[in-house]
């Protein structure tokens, strides 16, 4: 259904190449996918919290409880 290809040389932010480019200093959002044969690696992962810096300090200490 979808066609995937390298970008056209005219579309890549004016760099004139078809390779991936990023101007410095470069900042991109993190996207993560967690997969596993069992449910435990998915629900127990901490990677989304490990790769980002907090935007602000919490106003109080939060205690995690049960959730779904």
PyMOL Python script that loads the backbone (N, CA, C, O; Angstrom):
from pymol import cmd

cmd.read_pdbstr("""\
ATOM      1  N   UNK A   1       0.802  -1.191   0.000  1.00  0.00           N
ATOM      2  CA  UNK A   1       0.000   0.000   0.000  1.00  0.00           C
ATOM      3  C   UNK A   1       0.850   1.263   0.000  1.00  0.00           C
ATOM      4  O   UNK A   1       0.508   2.247  -0.655  1.00  0.00           O
ATOM      5  N   UNK A   2       1.957   1.233   0.734  1.00  0.00           N
ATOM      6  CA  UNK A   2       2.804   2.421   0.848  1.00  0.00           C
ATOM      7  C   UNK A   2       4.104   2.187   0.107  1.00  0.00           C
ATOM      8  O   UNK A   2       4.648   1.083   0.121  1.00  0.00           O
ATOM      9  N   UNK A   3       4.588   3.207  -0.526  1.00  0.00           N
ATOM     10  CA  UNK A   3       5.868   3.133  -1.217  1.00  0.00           C
ATOM     11  C   UNK A   3       6.905   3.862  -0.380  1.00  0.00           C
ATOM     12  O   UNK A   3       6.718   5.027  -0.028  1.00  0.00           O
ATOM     13  N   UNK A   4       7.986   3.186  -0.062  1.00  0.00           N
ATOM     14  CA  UNK A   4       9.048   3.779   0.751  1.00  0.00           C
ATOM     15  C   UNK A   4      10.289   3.937  -0.116  1.00  0.00           C
ATOM     16  O   UNK A   4      10.707   3.000  -0.797  1.00  0.00           O
ATOM     17  N   UNK A   5      10.868   5.119  -0.086  1.00  0.00           N
ATOM     18  CA  UNK A   5      12.061   5.387  -0.893  1.00  0.00           C
ATOM     19  C   UNK A   5      12.866   6.491  -0.226  1.00  0.00           C
ATOM     20  O   UNK A   5      12.368   7.185   0.660  1.00  0.00           O
ATOM     21  N   UNK A   6      14.110   6.651  -0.654  1.00  0.00           N
ATOM     22  CA  UNK A   6      14.918   7.762  -0.181  1.00  0.00           C
ATOM     23  C   UNK A   6      14.309   9.063  -0.683  1.00  0.00           C
ATOM     24  O   UNK A   6      13.641   9.061  -1.717  1.00  0.00           O
ATOM     25  N   UNK A   7      14.517  10.163   0.012  1.00  0.00           N
ATOM     26  CA  UNK A   7      13.935  11.429  -0.438  1.00  0.00           C
ATOM     27  C   UNK A   7      14.555  11.896  -1.751  1.00  0.00           C
ATOM     28  O   UNK A   7      15.690  11.557  -2.085  1.00  0.00           O
ATOM     29  N   UNK A   8      13.790  12.665  -2.465  1.00  0.00           N
ATOM     30  CA  UNK A   8      14.294  13.287  -3.682  1.00  0.00           C
ATOM     31  C   UNK A   8      15.352  14.310  -3.284  1.00  0.00           C
ATOM     32  O   UNK A   8      15.226  14.943  -2.235  1.00  0.00           O
ATOM     33  N   UNK A   9      16.375  14.482  -4.087  1.00  0.00           N
ATOM     34  CA  UNK A   9      17.463  15.421  -3.758  1.00  0.00           C
ATOM     35  C   UNK A   9      16.947  16.836  -3.517  1.00  0.00           C
ATOM     36  O   UNK A   9      17.562  17.587  -2.760  1.00  0.00           O
ATOM     37  N   UNK A  10      15.848  17.213  -4.132  1.00  0.00           N
ATOM     38  CA  UNK A  10      15.300  18.557  -3.961  1.00  0.00           C
ATOM     39  C   UNK A  10      14.494  18.699  -2.673  1.00  0.00           C
ATOM     40  O   UNK A  10      14.154  19.817  -2.288  1.00  0.00           O
ATOM     41  N   UNK A  11      14.176  17.579  -1.991  1.00  0.00           N
ATOM     42  CA  UNK A  11      13.315  17.622  -0.817  1.00  0.00           C
ATOM     43  C   UNK A  11      14.055  17.545   0.513  1.00  0.00           C
ATOM     44  O   UNK A  11      13.436  17.776   1.552  1.00  0.00           O
ATOM     45  N   UNK A  12      15.307  17.244   0.530  1.00  0.00           N
ATOM     46  CA  UNK A  12      16.025  16.954   1.770  1.00  0.00           C
ATOM     47  C   UNK A  12      16.613  18.220   2.394  1.00  0.00           C
ATOM     48  O   UNK A  12      17.828  18.318   2.567  1.00  0.00           O
ATOM     49  N   UNK A  13      15.776  19.168   2.725  1.00  0.00           N
ATOM     50  CA  UNK A  13      16.180  20.403   3.408  1.00  0.00           C
ATOM     51  C   UNK A  13      17.267  21.179   2.678  1.00  0.00           C
ATOM     52  O   UNK A  13      18.034  21.911   3.304  1.00  0.00           O
ATOM     53  N   UNK A  14      17.337  21.026   1.378  1.00  0.00           N
ATOM     54  CA  UNK A  14      18.308  21.784   0.594  1.00  0.00           C
ATOM     55  C   UNK A  14      19.730  21.285   0.674  1.00  0.00           C
ATOM     56  O   UNK A  14      20.637  21.989   0.230  1.00  0.00           O
ATOM     57  N   UNK A  15      19.978  20.089   1.224  1.00  0.00           N
ATOM     58  CA  UNK A  15      21.341  19.568   1.316  1.00  0.00           C
ATOM     59  C   UNK A  15      21.831  18.995  -0.006  1.00  0.00           C
ATOM     60  O   UNK A  15      23.037  18.858  -0.207  1.00  0.00           O
ATOM     61  N   UNK A  16      20.910  18.656  -0.916  1.00  0.00           N
ATOM     62  CA  UNK A  16      21.298  18.146  -2.222  1.00  0.00           C
ATOM     63  C   UNK A  16      21.741  16.704  -2.238  1.00  0.00           C
ATOM     64  O   UNK A  16      22.424  16.291  -3.175  1.00  0.00           O
ATOM     65  N   UNK A  17      21.377  15.914  -1.230  1.00  0.00           N
ATOM     66  CA  UNK A  17      21.705  14.492  -1.222  1.00  0.00           C
ATOM     67  C   UNK A  17      20.452  13.701  -0.887  1.00  0.00           C
ATOM     68  O   UNK A  17      19.429  14.263  -0.494  1.00  0.00           O
ATOM     69  N   UNK A  18      20.551  12.382  -1.049  1.00  0.00           N
ATOM     70  CA  UNK A  18      19.419  11.520  -0.704  1.00  0.00           C
ATOM     71  C   UNK A  18      19.625  10.810   0.632  1.00  0.00           C
ATOM     72  O   UNK A  18      18.765  10.038   1.056  1.00  0.00           O
ATOM     73  N   UNK A  19      20.746  11.058   1.296  1.00  0.00           N
ATOM     74  CA  UNK A  19      20.994  10.458   2.600  1.00  0.00           C
ATOM     75  C   UNK A  19      20.320  11.258   3.715  1.00  0.00           C
ATOM     76  O   UNK A  19      19.900  12.398   3.512  1.00  0.00           O
ATOM     77  N   UNK A  20      20.227  10.658   4.860  1.00  0.00           N
ATOM     78  CA  UNK A  20      19.638  11.354   6.010  1.00  0.00           C
ATOM     79  C   UNK A  20      20.567  12.474   6.459  1.00  0.00           C
ATOM     80  O   UNK A  20      21.779  12.280   6.547  1.00  0.00           O
ATOM     81  N   UNK A  21      20.010  13.631   6.739  1.00  0.00           N
ATOM     82  CA  UNK A  21      20.797  14.795   7.142  1.00  0.00           C
ATOM     83  C   UNK A  21      20.129  15.462   8.338  1.00  0.00           C
ATOM     84  O   UNK A  21      18.907  15.435   8.478  1.00  0.00           O
ATOM     85  N   UNK A  22      20.939  16.051   9.183  1.00  0.00           N
ATOM     86  CA  UNK A  22      20.432  16.787  10.334  1.00  0.00           C
ATOM     87  C   UNK A  22      21.410  17.908  10.631  1.00  0.00           C
ATOM     88  O   UNK A  22      22.602  17.669  10.827  1.00  0.00           O
ATOM     89  N   UNK A  23      20.908  19.121  10.662  1.00  0.00           N
ATOM     90  CA  UNK A  23      21.766  20.247  11.003  1.00  0.00           C
ATOM     91  C   UNK A  23      22.130  20.221  12.477  1.00  0.00           C
ATOM     92  O   UNK A  23      21.348  19.749  13.302  1.00  0.00           O
ATOM     93  N   UNK A  24      23.304  20.721  12.811  1.00  0.00           N
ATOM     94  CA  UNK A  24      23.758  20.716  14.203  1.00  0.00           C
ATOM     95  C   UNK A  24      23.555  22.080  14.844  1.00  0.00           C
ATOM     96  O   UNK A  24      23.742  23.081  14.153  1.00  0.00           O
ATOM     97  N   UNK A  25      23.194  22.189  16.086  1.00  0.00           N
ATOM     98  CA  UNK A  25      22.948  21.066  16.990  1.00  0.00           C
ATOM     99  C   UNK A  25      21.610  20.421  16.665  1.00  0.00           C
ATOM    100  O   UNK A  25      20.609  21.116  16.489  1.00  0.00           O
ATOM    101  N   UNK A  26      21.588  19.112  16.584  1.00  0.00           N
ATOM    102  CA  UNK A  26      20.381  18.390  16.201  1.00  0.00           C
ATOM    103  C   UNK A  26      19.643  17.826  17.395  1.00  0.00           C
ATOM    104  O   UNK A  26      20.242  17.244  18.300  1.00  0.00           O
ATOM    105  N   UNK A  27      18.348  18.006  17.386  1.00  0.00           N
ATOM    106  CA  UNK A  27      17.494  17.450  18.441  1.00  0.00           C
ATOM    107  C   UNK A  27      16.291  16.821  17.761  1.00  0.00           C
ATOM    108  O   UNK A  27      15.631  17.463  16.944  1.00  0.00           O
ATOM    109  N   UNK A  28      16.004  15.574  18.090  1.00  0.00           N
ATOM    110  CA  UNK A  28      14.838  14.902  17.539  1.00  0.00           C
ATOM    111  C   UNK A  28      14.044  14.270  18.668  1.00  0.00           C
ATOM    112  O   UNK A  28      14.619  13.944  19.707  1.00  0.00           O
ATOM    113  N   UNK A  29      12.742  14.088  18.497  1.00  0.00           N
ATOM    114  CA  UNK A  29      11.957  13.411  19.530  1.00  0.00           C
ATOM    115  C   UNK A  29      12.269  11.921  19.535  1.00  0.00           C
ATOM    116  O   UNK A  29      12.586  11.340  18.497  1.00  0.00           O
ATOM    117  N   UNK A  30      12.177  11.312  20.701  1.00  0.00           N
ATOM    118  CA  UNK A  30      12.403   9.880  20.816  1.00  0.00           C
ATOM    119  C   UNK A  30      11.122   9.144  20.491  1.00  0.00           C
ATOM    120  O   UNK A  30      10.040   9.565  20.901  1.00  0.00           O
ATOM    121  N   UNK A  31      11.231   8.066  19.769  1.00  0.00           N
ATOM    122  CA  UNK A  31      10.134   7.141  19.515  1.00  0.00           C
ATOM    123  C   UNK A  31      10.649   5.765  19.898  1.00  0.00           C
ATOM    124  O   UNK A  31      11.732   5.365  19.471  1.00  0.00           O
ATOM    125  N   UNK A  32       9.889   5.045  20.690  1.00  0.00           N
ATOM    126  CA  UNK A  32      10.331   3.718  21.104  1.00  0.00           C
ATOM    127  C   UNK A  32       9.249   2.692  20.805  1.00  0.00           C
ATOM    128  O   UNK A  32       8.058   3.000  20.838  1.00  0.00           O
ATOM    129  N   UNK A  33       9.675   1.484  20.516  1.00  0.00           N
ATOM    130  CA  UNK A  33       8.783   0.340  20.353  1.00  0.00           C
ATOM    131  C   UNK A  33       9.366  -0.775  21.198  1.00  0.00           C
ATOM    132  O   UNK A  33      10.544  -1.107  21.066  1.00  0.00           O
ATOM    133  N   UNK A  34       8.562  -1.346  22.054  1.00  0.00           N
ATOM    134  CA  UNK A  34       9.014  -2.442  22.896  1.00  0.00           C
ATOM    135  C   UNK A  34       8.272  -3.700  22.473  1.00  0.00           C
ATOM    136  O   UNK A  34       7.042  -3.727  22.449  1.00  0.00           O
ATOM    137  N   UNK A  35       9.021  -4.734  22.144  1.00  0.00           N
ATOM    138  CA  UNK A  35       8.419  -6.002  21.722  1.00  0.00           C
ATOM    139  C   UNK A  35       8.975  -7.123  22.584  1.00  0.00           C
ATOM    140  O   UNK A  35      10.069  -7.009  23.137  1.00  0.00           O
ATOM    141  N   UNK A  36       8.230  -8.190  22.693  1.00  0.00           N
ATOM    142  CA  UNK A  36       8.687  -9.340  23.449  1.00  0.00           C
ATOM    143  C   UNK A  36       7.779 -10.534  23.231  1.00  0.00           C
ATOM    144  O   UNK A  36       6.626 -10.385  22.826  1.00  0.00           O
ATOM    145  N   UNK A  37       8.297 -11.699  23.498  1.00  0.00           N
ATOM    146  CA  UNK A  37       7.491 -12.915  23.364  1.00  0.00           C
ATOM    147  C   UNK A  37       6.498 -13.046  24.515  1.00  0.00           C
ATOM    148  O   UNK A  37       5.471 -13.713  24.389  1.00  0.00           O
ATOM    149  N   UNK A  38       6.812 -12.407  25.627  1.00  0.00           N
ATOM    150  CA  UNK A  38       5.943 -12.409  26.808  1.00  0.00           C
ATOM    151  C   UNK A  38       5.495 -10.976  27.070  1.00  0.00           C
ATOM    152  O   UNK A  38       6.040 -10.045  26.477  1.00  0.00           O
ATOM    153  N   UNK A  39       4.530 -10.785  27.931  1.00  0.00           N
ATOM    154  CA  UNK A  39       4.043  -9.457  28.262  1.00  0.00           C
ATOM    155  C   UNK A  39       5.005  -8.702  29.189  1.00  0.00           C
ATOM    156  O   UNK A  39       5.040  -7.471  29.164  1.00  0.00           O
ATOM    157  N   UNK A  40       5.782  -9.419  30.002  1.00  0.00           N
ATOM    158  CA  UNK A  40       6.624  -8.768  31.012  1.00  0.00           C
ATOM    159  C   UNK A  40       7.627  -7.764  30.448  1.00  0.00           C
ATOM    160  O   UNK A  40       7.748  -6.691  31.039  1.00  0.00           O
ATOM    161  N   UNK A  41       8.362  -8.015  29.349  1.00  0.00           N
ATOM    162  CA  UNK A  41       9.293  -6.986  28.882  1.00  0.00           C
ATOM    163  C   UNK A  41       8.587  -5.714  28.426  1.00  0.00           C
ATOM    164  O   UNK A  41       9.175  -4.633  28.459  1.00  0.00           O
ATOM    165  N   UNK A  42       7.350  -5.834  28.008  1.00  0.00           N
ATOM    166  CA  UNK A  42       6.605  -4.671  27.541  1.00  0.00           C
ATOM    167  C   UNK A  42       6.135  -3.814  28.705  1.00  0.00           C
ATOM    168  O   UNK A  42       6.290  -2.593  28.682  1.00  0.00           O
ATOM    169  N   UNK A  43       5.561  -4.446  29.725  1.00  0.00           N
ATOM    170  CA  UNK A  43       5.024  -3.666  30.845  1.00  0.00           C
ATOM    171  C   UNK A  43       6.085  -3.256  31.852  1.00  0.00           C
ATOM    172  O   UNK A  43       5.855  -2.336  32.637  1.00  0.00           O
ATOM    173  N   UNK A  44       7.244  -3.912  31.854  1.00  0.00           N
ATOM    174  CA  UNK A  44       8.284  -3.594  32.826  1.00  0.00           C
ATOM    175  C   UNK A  44       9.374  -2.674  32.274  1.00  0.00           C
ATOM    176  O   UNK A  44      10.285  -2.305  33.016  1.00  0.00           O
ATOM    177  N   UNK A  45       9.310  -2.300  31.013  1.00  0.00           N
ATOM    178  CA  UNK A  45      10.357  -1.472  30.439  1.00  0.00           C
ATOM    179  C   UNK A  45      10.370  -0.074  31.046  1.00  0.00           C
ATOM    180  O   UNK A  45       9.324   0.477  31.389  1.00  0.00           O
ATOM    181  N   UNK A  46      11.557   0.486  31.172  1.00  0.00           N
ATOM    182  CA  UNK A  46      11.706   1.864  31.648  1.00  0.00           C
ATOM    183  C   UNK A  46      12.329   2.751  30.575  1.00  0.00           C
ATOM    184  O   UNK A  46      12.677   3.900  30.848  1.00  0.00           O
ATOM    185  N   UNK A  47      12.471   2.231  29.362  1.00  0.00           N
ATOM    186  CA  UNK A  47      13.170   2.980  28.310  1.00  0.00           C
ATOM    187  C   UNK A  47      12.537   4.332  28.021  1.00  0.00           C
ATOM    188  O   UNK A  47      13.288   5.284  27.808  1.00  0.00           O
ATOM    189  N   UNK A  48      11.201   4.500  27.996  1.00  0.00           N
ATOM    190  CA  UNK A  48      10.679   5.845  27.733  1.00  0.00           C
ATOM    191  C   UNK A  48      11.116   6.874  28.785  1.00  0.00           C
ATOM    192  O   UNK A  48      11.246   8.058  28.475  1.00  0.00           O
ATOM    193  N   UNK A  49      11.338   6.434  30.007  1.00  0.00           N
ATOM    194  CA  UNK A  49      11.779   7.343  31.065  1.00  0.00           C
ATOM    195  C   UNK A  49      13.294   7.524  31.064  1.00  0.00           C
ATOM    196  O   UNK A  49      13.798   8.527  31.569  1.00  0.00           O
ATOM    197  N   UNK A  50      14.026   6.555  30.499  1.00  0.00           N
ATOM    198  CA  UNK A  50      15.487   6.597  30.505  1.00  0.00           C
ATOM    199  C   UNK A  50      16.070   7.509  29.426  1.00  0.00           C
ATOM    200  O   UNK A  50      17.196   7.985  29.577  1.00  0.00           O
ATOM    201  N   UNK A  51      15.333   7.764  28.342  1.00  0.00           N
ATOM    202  CA  UNK A  51      15.913   8.490  27.216  1.00  0.00           C
ATOM    203  C   UNK A  51      15.509   9.956  27.147  1.00  0.00           C
ATOM    204  O   UNK A  51      15.944  10.663  26.239  1.00  0.00           O
ATOM    205  N   UNK A  52      14.690  10.431  28.079  1.00  0.00           N
ATOM    206  CA  UNK A  52      14.252  11.831  28.032  1.00  0.00           C
ATOM    207  C   UNK A  52      14.648  12.566  29.301  1.00  0.00           C
ATOM    208  O   UNK A  52      14.730  11.972  30.376  1.00  0.00           O
ATOM    209  N   UNK A  53      14.890  13.853  29.170  1.00  0.00           N
ATOM    210  CA  UNK A  53      15.127  14.702  30.330  1.00  0.00           C
ATOM    211  C   UNK A  53      13.787  15.307  30.741  1.00  0.00           C
ATOM    212  O   UNK A  53      13.008  15.714  29.879  1.00  0.00           O
ATOM    213  N   UNK A  54      13.504  15.372  32.042  1.00  0.00           N
ATOM    214  CA  UNK A  54      12.240  15.963  32.484  1.00  0.00           C
ATOM    215  C   UNK A  54      12.150  17.438  32.085  1.00  0.00           C
ATOM    216  O   UNK A  54      13.150  18.155  32.112  1.00  0.00           O
ATOM    217  N   UNK A  55      10.956  17.882  31.718  1.00  0.00           N
ATOM    218  CA  UNK A  55      10.756  19.280  31.356  1.00  0.00           C
ATOM    219  C   UNK A  55      10.725  20.182  32.583  1.00  0.00           C
ATOM    220  O   UNK A  55      11.065  21.362  32.495  1.00  0.00           O
ATOM    221  N   UNK A  56      10.315  19.630  33.738  1.00  0.00           N
ATOM    222  CA  UNK A  56      10.208  20.420  34.957  1.00  0.00           C
ATOM    223  C   UNK A  56      10.301  19.490  36.157  1.00  0.00           C
ATOM    224  O   UNK A  56      10.127  18.278  36.033  1.00  0.00           O
ATOM    225  N   UNK A  57      10.570  20.054  37.285  1.00  0.00           N
ATOM    226  CA  UNK A  57      10.639  19.286  38.532  1.00  0.00           C
ATOM    227  C   UNK A  57       9.224  19.044  39.055  1.00  0.00           C
ATOM    228  O   UNK A  57       8.364  19.919  38.964  1.00  0.00           O
ATOM    229  N   UNK A  58       8.992  17.866  39.596  1.00  0.00           N
ATOM    230  CA  UNK A  58       7.683  17.566  40.190  1.00  0.00           C
ATOM    231  C   UNK A  58       7.477  18.418  41.430  1.00  0.00           C
ATOM    232  O   UNK A  58       8.429  18.687  42.164  1.00  0.00           O
ATOM    233  N   UNK A  59       6.250  18.844  41.671  1.00  0.00           N
ATOM    234  CA  UNK A  59       5.951  19.688  42.820  1.00  0.00           C
ATOM    235  C   UNK A  59       5.892  18.893  44.117  1.00  0.00           C
ATOM    236  O   UNK A  59       5.930  19.472  45.203  1.00  0.00           O
ATOM    237  N   UNK A  60       5.800  17.572  44.009  1.00  0.00           N
ATOM    238  CA  UNK A  60       5.790  16.710  45.192  1.00  0.00           C
ATOM    239  C   UNK A  60       6.265  15.325  44.788  1.00  0.00           C
ATOM    240  O   UNK A  60       6.419  15.034  43.602  1.00  0.00           O
ATOM    241  N   UNK A  61       6.495  14.480  45.768  1.00  0.00           N
ATOM    242  CA  UNK A  61       6.922  13.102  45.524  1.00  0.00           C
ATOM    243  C   UNK A  61       5.698  12.252  45.187  1.00  0.00           C
ATOM    244  O   UNK A  61       4.762  12.164  45.981  1.00  0.00           O
ATOM    245  N   UNK A  62       5.710  11.635  44.023  1.00  0.00           N
ATOM    246  CA  UNK A  62       4.583  10.797  43.618  1.00  0.00           C
ATOM    247  C   UNK A  62       4.877   9.340  43.904  1.00  0.00           C
ATOM    248  O   UNK A  62       5.993   8.868  43.684  1.00  0.00           O
ATOM    249  N   UNK A  63       3.873   8.625  44.397  1.00  0.00           N
ATOM    250  CA  UNK A  63       3.989   7.202  44.650  1.00  0.00           C
ATOM    251  C   UNK A  63       3.165   6.471  43.590  1.00  0.00           C
ATOM    252  O   UNK A  63       1.968   6.714  43.441  1.00  0.00           O
ATOM    253  N   UNK A  64       3.822   5.578  42.863  1.00  0.00           N
ATOM    254  CA  UNK A  64       3.127   4.825  41.835  1.00  0.00           C
ATOM    255  C   UNK A  64       2.259   3.756  42.477  1.00  0.00           C
ATOM    256  O   UNK A  64       2.654   3.138  43.466  1.00  0.00           O
ATOM    257  N   UNK A  65       1.105   3.545  41.928  1.00  0.00           N
ATOM    258  CA  UNK A  65       0.191   2.510  42.404  1.00  0.00           C
ATOM    259  C   UNK A  65      -0.099   1.539  41.283  1.00  0.00           C
ATOM    260  O   UNK A  65       0.624   1.479  40.288  1.00  0.00           O
ATOM    261  N   UNK A  66      -1.154   0.788  41.455  1.00  0.00           N
ATOM    262  CA  UNK A  66      -1.547  -0.161  40.421  1.00  0.00           C
ATOM    263  C   UNK A  66      -2.236   0.558  39.276  1.00  0.00           C
ATOM    264  O   UNK A  66      -2.881   1.586  39.484  1.00  0.00           O
ATOM    265  N   UNK A  67      -2.106   0.039  38.100  1.00  0.00           N
ATOM    266  CA  UNK A  67      -2.758   0.636  36.943  1.00  0.00           C
ATOM    267  C   UNK A  67      -2.867  -0.363  35.818  1.00  0.00           C
ATOM    268  O   UNK A  67      -2.293  -1.450  35.877  1.00  0.00           O
ATOM    269  N   UNK A  68      -3.589   0.002  34.817  1.00  0.00           N
ATOM    270  CA  UNK A  68      -3.726  -0.864  33.649  1.00  0.00           C
ATOM    271  C   UNK A  68      -3.482  -0.066  32.399  1.00  0.00           C
ATOM    272  O   UNK A  68      -3.550  -0.609  31.297  1.00  0.00           O
TER     273      UNK A  68
END
""", "prot")
cmd.dss("prot")
cmd.show_as("cartoon", "prot")
cmd.util.cbc("prot")
cmd.orient("prot")
